[in-house]
Amino acid sequence: MTKTNTRIPDQKSQTSGARRGFEHSEGLRTPLIRLHEEGRWAWRHDPEVAALMRHAARKYAALARRHGLDPWEAAAAAFDAMRTGSVRRAEDPWAVITRAVQVTCIAEERANGLLCSVHQARRPKYSAHHDAERFSDRETPLTDYHPAFRTIAASAVDGDEENETVSRVEAAVSECVTLFRCLGWPLEMARSGIEYIVARLAESSSRMSAFESLRRDYHARAFLDLPPASWLTMLRVVLGSPDPNLAHTRASRGILHRLVSGEPLEALLLDAGLVAEVLRAVPAGGEYRGCQ
């Protein structure tokens, strides 16, 4: 009689085999549905949950470190996402979880920099600010260059002229928002984006340096929830195109400059090239209704 050697898999092999099950989306969907159907305490007592969370911590460790976080903080974000119905019903559950973890990591990093809660860091109203800084963080003392610490003689300031300039800029910003809203952009998205651009412009030495800084500001784009094409179009339209071939054209000046210079909003709405560019970049949720 011939003996057949049957290899019994050890515990390590069994664990890796189980892990391969939920490494793929369909393998993950099965335990997620089962845990949901078993009730709220299933996540605490089910033996497969620990292996799943260890896998999530390993999977998102690099993403967490990129944002200065611990891998288990990313795993906690993945845990929150796994318990939602949208993940169970998604075509690719892992893809939805990855995006949720990425957004949470960005919010955590911004919250650490802004010294605020993660909930606040997710909102454009707060995320538009720069990170908190100590006076000693820069080589040049803050008091040497920040306008808040400057003292100007009263005789050197023409109050009426200053107030007129501020009023003109505020009116131009309001008209910028109106133009985008008239062409189909959601009102809050248009207002948040333009106010963020104007705030950065005030800190920059020129419009083009502000453009380059904002173009590389991926955190701003993520928290404003604007697609890359829409964000670049907004920058180009508001600040002007950086193309040197357009240096002496209206496209190079941008609508903010044109409005501050006294050009009326009605004239901008009659600019067919400008209107077409803004309409092509309308983000999801926008709808063209025209101006009343």
ZAKOLVO-98084 format. One record per residue (C-alpha): residue number from 1; residue in three letters; x, y, z. Coordinates in steps of 0.1 Angstrom, whole numbers. Layout:
% residues N
<NUM; "Ala"; <X; Y; Z>>
...
This chain:
% residues 292
<1; "Met"; <0; 0; 0>>
<2; "Thr"; <13; 34; -9>>
<3; "Lys"; <13; 61; 17>>
<4; "Thr"; <2; 95; 8>>
<5; "Asn"; <17; 124; 28>>
<6; "Thr"; <-9; 150; 36>>
<7; "Arg"; <5; 183; 47>>
<8; "Ile"; <-15; 200; 74>>
<9; "Pro"; <-14; 238; 71>>
<10; "Asp"; <1; 255; 101>>
<11; "Gln"; <-15; 284; 119>>
<12; "Lys"; <5; 309; 99>>
<13; "Ser"; <-7; 295; 66>>
<14; "Gln"; <-43; 295; 78>>
<15; "Thr"; <-40; 332; 89>>
<16; "Ser"; <-25; 343; 56>>
<17; "Gly"; <-52; 324; 37>>
<18; "Ala"; <-79; 341; 57>>
<19; "Arg"; <-62; 374; 51>>
<20; "Arg"; <-62; 369; 13>>
<21; "Gly"; <-99; 367; 15>>
<22; "Phe"; <-106; 403; 25>>
<23; "Glu"; <-76; 417; 7>>
<24; "His"; <-99; 418; -23>>
<25; "Ser"; <-131; 438; -26>>
<26; "Glu"; <-155; 409; -30>>
<27; "Gly"; <-138; 390; -2>>
<28; "Leu"; <-142; 421; 20>>
<29; "Arg"; <-178; 426; 12>>
<30; "Thr"; <-188; 392; 26>>
<31; "Pro"; <-176; 398; 62>>
<32; "Leu"; <-189; 434; 61>>
<33; "Ile"; <-224; 422; 52>>
<34; "Arg"; <-222; 394; 78>>
<35; "Leu"; <-211; 418; 106>>
<36; "His"; <-238; 442; 97>>
<37; "Glu"; <-265; 416; 99>>
<38; "Glu"; <-252; 402; 132>>
<39; "Gly"; <-258; 435; 149>>
<40; "Arg"; <-239; 463; 167>>
<41; "Trp"; <-218; 440; 190>>
<42; "Ala"; <-205; 417; 162>>
<43; "Trp"; <-175; 441; 155>>
<44; "Arg"; <-164; 437; 191>>
<45; "His"; <-166; 399; 194>>
<46; "Asp"; <-160; 385; 159>>
<47; "Pro"; <-125; 369; 156>>
<48; "Glu"; <-120; 380; 120>>
<49; "Val"; <-123; 417; 129>>
<50; "Ala"; <-89; 418; 146>>
<51; "Ala"; <-72; 404; 115>>
<52; "Leu"; <-91; 428; 93>>
<53; "Met"; <-80; 458; 113>>
<54; "Arg"; <-43; 447; 114>>
<55; "His"; <-45; 444; 76>>
<56; "Ala"; <-60; 479; 74>>
<57; "Ala"; <-32; 493; 96>>
<58; "Arg"; <-6; 478; 73>>
<59; "Lys"; <-24; 488; 42>>
<60; "Tyr"; <-26; 525; 52>>
<61; "Ala"; <6; 528; 72>>
<62; "Ala"; <24; 547; 44>>
<63; "Leu"; <-5; 571; 39>>
<64; "Ala"; <-7; 578; 76>>
<65; "Arg"; <30; 585; 79>>
<66; "Arg"; <28; 609; 49>>
<67; "His"; <4; 630; 70>>
<68; "Gly"; <23; 626; 103>>
<69; "Leu"; <-1; 601; 118>>
<70; "Asp"; <1; 567; 134>>
<71; "Pro"; <-10; 537; 112>>
<72; "Trp"; <-37; 528; 138>>
<73; "Glu"; <-52; 563; 133>>
<74; "Ala"; <-57; 554; 96>>
<75; "Ala"; <-71; 520; 106>>
<76; "Ala"; <-96; 538; 129>>
<77; "Ala"; <-107; 559; 99>>
<78; "Ala"; <-110; 527; 78>>
<79; "Phe"; <-131; 511; 106>>
<80; "Asp"; <-155; 540; 106>>
<81; "Ala"; <-159; 537; 68>>
<82; "Met"; <-164; 499; 69>>
<83; "Arg"; <-195; 502; 90>>
<84; "Thr"; <-213; 524; 65>>
<85; "Gly"; <-238; 511; 39>>
<86; "Ser"; <-221; 529; 11>>
<87; "Val"; <-190; 507; 15>>
<88; "Arg"; <-210; 475; 16>>
<89; "Arg"; <-229; 485; -16>>
<90; "Ala"; <-199; 500; -35>>
<91; "Glu"; <-186; 483; -66>>
<92; "Asp"; <-151; 485; -51>>
<93; "Pro"; <-153; 487; -12>>
<94; "Trp"; <-116; 491; -7>>
<95; "Ala"; <-115; 521; -31>>
<96; "Val"; <-142; 538; -11>>
<97; "Ile"; <-124; 530; 22>>
<98; "Thr"; <-91; 543; 8>>
<99; "Arg"; <-107; 576; -2>>
<100; "Ala"; <-123; 580; 32>>
<101; "Val"; <-90; 573; 50>>
<102; "Gln"; <-72; 598; 27>>
<103; "Val"; <-97; 626; 34>>
<104; "Thr"; <-96; 619; 72>>
<105; "Cys"; <-58; 619; 72>>
<106; "Ile"; <-57; 653; 54>>
<107; "Ala"; <-83; 666; 79>>
<108; "Glu"; <-62; 653; 109>>
<109; "Glu"; <-31; 669; 95>>
<110; "Arg"; <-48; 702; 89>>
<111; "Ala"; <-64; 701; 124>>
<112; "Asn"; <-30; 695; 140>>
<113; "Gly"; <-16; 725; 121>>
<114; "Leu"; <-46; 748; 128>>
<115; "Leu"; <-49; 737; 164>>
<116; "Cys"; <-86; 730; 159>>
<117; "Ser"; <-109; 700; 158>>
<118; "Val"; <-110; 676; 129>>
<119; "His"; <-146; 686; 123>>
<120; "Gln"; <-136; 722; 118>>
<121; "Ala"; <-106; 713; 97>>
<122; "Arg"; <-129; 696; 72>>
<123; "Arg"; <-148; 729; 65>>
<124; "Pro"; <-134; 755; 40>>
<125; "Lys"; <-142; 783; 64>>
<126; "Tyr"; <-114; 772; 87>>
<127; "Ser"; <-91; 751; 65>>
<128; "Ala"; <-85; 782; 43>>
<129; "His"; <-63; 796; 71>>
<130; "His"; <-26; 789; 73>>
<131; "Asp"; <-11; 767; 101>>
<132; "Ala"; <-4; 783; 135>>
<133; "Glu"; <31; 797; 137>>
<134; "Arg"; <53; 808; 166>>
<135; "Phe"; <71; 841; 164>>
<136; "Ser"; <104; 822; 166>>
<137; "Asp"; <95; 799; 136>>
<138; "Arg"; <109; 823; 110>>
<139; "Glu"; <144; 838; 106>>
<140; "Thr"; <129; 873; 102>>
<141; "Pro"; <109; 885; 132>>
<142; "Leu"; <72; 887; 125>>
<143; "Thr"; <72; 923; 138>>
<144; "Asp"; <95; 934; 111>>
<145; "Tyr"; <72; 927; 82>>
<146; "His"; <36; 919; 92>>
<147; "Pro"; <13; 949; 86>>
<148; "Ala"; <-5; 942; 120>>
<149; "Phe"; <26; 954; 138>>
<150; "Arg"; <32; 986; 117>>
<151; "Thr"; <26; 1020; 131>>
<152; "Ile"; <19; 1048; 105>>
<153; "Ala"; <16; 1084; 113>>
<154; "Ala"; <-20; 1097; 110>>
<155; "Ser"; <-9; 1124; 86>>
<156; "Ala"; <4; 1098; 62>>
<157; "Val"; <-29; 1081; 58>>
<158; "Asp"; <-57; 1095; 37>>
<159; "Gly"; <-87; 1079; 54>>
<160; "Asp"; <-111; 1086; 25>>
<161; "Glu"; <-89; 1071; -1>>
<162; "Glu"; <-82; 1040; 20>>
<163; "Asn"; <-119; 1034; 26>>
<164; "Glu"; <-126; 1038; -11>>
<165; "Thr"; <-100; 1012; -20>>
<166; "Val"; <-113; 987; 5>>
<167; "Ser"; <-148; 992; -7>>
<168; "Arg"; <-138; 988; -43>>
<169; "Val"; <-120; 955; -36>>
<170; "Glu"; <-149; 942; -15>>
<171; "Ala"; <-173; 950; -44>>
<172; "Ala"; <-150; 933; -69>>
<173; "Val"; <-149; 901; -48>>
<174; "Ser"; <-187; 901; -45>>
<175; "Glu"; <-191; 906; -83>>
<176; "Cys"; <-166; 877; -89>>
<177; "Val"; <-188; 855; -68>>
<178; "Thr"; <-219; 867; -87>>
<179; "Leu"; <-203; 860; -121>>
<180; "Phe"; <-195; 824; -111>>
<181; "Arg"; <-230; 819; -96>>
<182; "Cys"; <-246; 833; -128>>
<183; "Leu"; <-227; 808; -148>>
<184; "Gly"; <-238; 777; -129>>
<185; "Trp"; <-213; 773; -100>>
<186; "Pro"; <-228; 765; -66>>
<187; "Leu"; <-228; 797; -45>>
<188; "Glu"; <-209; 784; -14>>
<189; "Met"; <-183; 767; -36>>
<190; "Ala"; <-177; 799; -56>>
<191; "Arg"; <-176; 822; -25>>
<192; "Ser"; <-152; 799; -6>>
<193; "Gly"; <-129; 795; -35>>
<194; "Ile"; <-127; 832; -45>>
<195; "Glu"; <-123; 843; -8>>
<196; "Tyr"; <-95; 818; -4>>
<197; "Ile"; <-78; 831; -36>>
<198; "Val"; <-81; 867; -25>>
<199; "Ala"; <-67; 859; 10>>
<200; "Arg"; <-36; 842; -6>>
<201; "Leu"; <-32; 871; -31>>
<202; "Ala"; <-30; 896; -1>>
<203; "Glu"; <-1; 876; 13>>
<204; "Ser"; <18; 873; -20>>
<205; "Ser"; <42; 897; -38>>
<206; "Ser"; <23; 894; -71>>
<207; "Arg"; <-7; 878; -89>>
<208; "Met"; <15; 853; -106>>
<209; "Ser"; <33; 842; -74>>
<210; "Ala"; <-2; 838; -58>>
<211; "Phe"; <-13; 818; -89>>
<212; "Glu"; <17; 794; -86>>
<213; "Ser"; <13; 790; -49>>
<214; "Leu"; <-24; 782; -52>>
<215; "Arg"; <-19; 759; -81>>
<216; "Arg"; <3; 736; -59>>
<217; "Asp"; <-20; 740; -29>>
<218; "Tyr"; <-35; 704; -29>>
<219; "His"; <-50; 708; 6>>
<220; "Ala"; <-70; 738; -4>>
<221; "Arg"; <-84; 720; -34>>
<222; "Ala"; <-93; 690; -13>>
<223; "Phe"; <-112; 710; 13>>
<224; "Leu"; <-129; 732; -12>>
<225; "Asp"; <-139; 699; -29>>
<226; "Leu"; <-131; 712; -64>>
<227; "Pro"; <-120; 690; -92>>
<228; "Pro"; <-85; 699; -106>>
<229; "Ala"; <-98; 713; -138>>
<230; "Ser"; <-124; 735; -121>>
<231; "Trp"; <-98; 748; -96>>
<232; "Leu"; <-73; 757; -123>>
<233; "Thr"; <-100; 774; -143>>
<234; "Met"; <-110; 795; -113>>
<235; "Leu"; <-74; 805; -107>>
<236; "Arg"; <-69; 814; -143>>
<237; "Val"; <-101; 834; -145>>
<238; "Val"; <-98; 853; -112>>
<239; "Leu"; <-61; 860; -112>>
<240; "Gly"; <-53; 859; -149>>
<241; "Ser"; <-35; 834; -172>>
<242; "Pro"; <3; 830; -165>>
<243; "Asp"; <9; 823; -202>>
<244; "Pro"; <35; 849; -214>>
<245; "Asn"; <19; 850; -248>>
<246; "Leu"; <-12; 866; -232>>
<247; "Ala"; <8; 891; -211>>
<248; "His"; <-9; 922; -226>>
<249; "Thr"; <-44; 907; -229>>
<250; "Arg"; <-75; 907; -208>>
<251; "Ala"; <-70; 870; -201>>
<252; "Ser"; <-37; 879; -184>>
<253; "Arg"; <-52; 905; -161>>
<254; "Gly"; <-80; 883; -147>>
<255; "Ile"; <-115; 894; -137>>
<256; "Leu"; <-105; 906; -103>>
<257; "His"; <-82; 931; -118>>
<258; "Arg"; <-107; 941; -144>>
<259; "Leu"; <-134; 947; -118>>
<260; "Val"; <-112; 967; -95>>
<261; "Ser"; <-102; 988; -125>>
<262; "Gly"; <-138; 997; -130>>
<263; "Glu"; <-150; 974; -157>>
<264; "Pro"; <-186; 965; -151>>
<265; "Leu"; <-199; 929; -144>>
<266; "Glu"; <-222; 932; -175>>
<267; "Ala"; <-191; 936; -197>>
<268; "Leu"; <-175; 904; -183>>
<269; "Leu"; <-207; 885; -190>>
<270; "Leu"; <-206; 896; -226>>
<271; "Asp"; <-170; 882; -230>>
<272; "Ala"; <-178; 850; -249>>
<273; "Gly"; <-144; 834; -243>>
<274; "Leu"; <-145; 841; -205>>
<275; "Val"; <-181; 828; -202>>
<276; "Ala"; <-173; 796; -222>>
<277; "Glu"; <-143; 789; -200>>
<278; "Val"; <-162; 792; -168>>
<279; "Leu"; <-191; 772; -181>>
<280; "Arg"; <-169; 743; -191>>
<281; "Ala"; <-154; 741; -156>>
<282; "Val"; <-187; 740; -136>>
<283; "Pro"; <-182; 714; -109>>
<284; "Ala"; <-207; 687; -100>>
<285; "Gly"; <-238; 701; -84>>
<286; "Gly"; <-238; 733; -104>>
<287; "Glu"; <-265; 743; -129>>
<288; "Tyr"; <-266; 772; -153>>
<289; "Arg"; <-296; 794; -147>>
<290; "Gly"; <-284; 828; -158>>
<291; "Cys"; <-286; 861; -139>>
<292; "Gln"; <-319; 875; -129>>
